[in-house]
Every structure is written in structure tokens, then in C-alpha cells.
Amino acid sequence: MSRFAKAMARANRVLAENLADGLATYRRDNGETIEGVPYELNLSFEVYKEGDQLPTPVKAVEVPVSLVPTYQRGDEIVIDGKTWEVLSTLTDDGDFRQLEIG
């Protein structure tokens, strides 16, 4: 890994820890659990679905790809004792992934 890549990984980790809404637990459908995942919760994210002219509000959570490198529909994320089901991906820039939850 190059010096630049290491510096970017360190910067992303620091930003995620300091700007996050808190730490969550990510549970995969197969039972694997990832503790201490920094997250940002957005309960009023808007998306345009195919054929719609108006945005549809959805609930979304953003997590670091480095901690949750893969996901699938049916995984769960536990935030402050509330369990949310992962439905789909909304955005993914390679560093952070925004997931639709319900």
C-alpha cells in the first residue's frame, strides 16, 4: 500500500470516528457480527425511483466500506438497540457505502 493510500485510510478512519453519529453492530445474514461500526443515520434520505417524477423518502445508514466490505439484503444493523434490515445500496464511493434500511 502506498504512503498516499495509507494516509487516506488513516484520514477516513479518523473522520468516521469523529463525525459519526455513534457505533453500531452489523450482523450478516449468516450470523457473522461486526462490532463498533461508525455510522451516520439519515431518516429522510430522498431517492428517485425509476419512472417517478417526485423523490421517495427512505431511511439510510452510511458505513465505512473498510469495516463492512460486503453486504446483502437481509443483513441487519443494530443502532441504539433498534434493529434495521438492510434493503439495498443507495451510494458507494469506495470509502463509504450508504444503505437503504427498513
N, C-alpha and C positions, 0 to 999 in steps of 0.2 A: 504494500500500500504506500502510495507517495506521501510526501510531507503534507501536500495540499489536502489530499483525501483524509489524512489523519486529523488535520486541523478542522476540516469541515465536519467530520464525525464528532469531534470534541465540541465544536460550537453548537451543533444540532442537539447534542445531549444536554449541554448547559441551558440552552434556550428552552428545550422541552421541560426540563426540571423546574425552571424558574417562571415560565409563563403558563404552565399547565394549570387546569382547574383542580387537579389533585391526582391521586394514584388509583388505578382501577385494577381489577383482576380479569384477565382474559381467559375464558375456558373454551377449548376446542371441542368440537362435536365428539372426538374420540376420547375425551376425558383429560387430555393434557391441559395443565393450568400454567399461566404466566402471571406471576405476581408483580406488583409495583409498576404497572404500565402508566406513564404520564398520559393524560388525555385532556381534550378540550371538548366540552359538550355544547351543542347548539340545538336547541329545541324548536327553532323556527327557520331552518335552512330551506331555501326555495329552489326547486328544480323545475325545468321544463321537460315534461314527458312528451314523447312523440305524438304529434297531432294536436297537442294542447296549445292554445294561444295565451293562456294565463299560467303563471307558476303554481306549482303544487307544494304546499308546505310539508316538510318531512323532518324527522328528528335525525341528527347526525352526531357522530363522535369521531374525533381525529386522534390517531395514534401514530407513534413512530414506526416506520417500516422496519427499522433495525431490531425492534423488540417483538413486533408482530409481522414477520416477513410474509406469511401466507394467511389467508382467511378463507372461510367458506360459509355459505348460507347455513344458518342453524347454529353457528358458534354463538357464544354468549359473552357479554361484558358486564361485570358487576361494578356498579358505581354507587357508593354510599349505601350499600345494602339493597339496591334495586337492580334487578337483572333485566338486561335488554338483549333481545335476539338480533344478531347481525343478519340483515336482509340483502344488501348489495354494496358495491363500492360506488362512491359518488365522484371522488377525485383521488389521484395518486401521482405525486410528483417525484417519487423515488425515495424521498426522505420521510414524508408524512402521507398517510392514507386516511381519507375521510370515508367513513362507512355509514350507510343508512341503517338505522336501528329502529326496532318497534317492540 
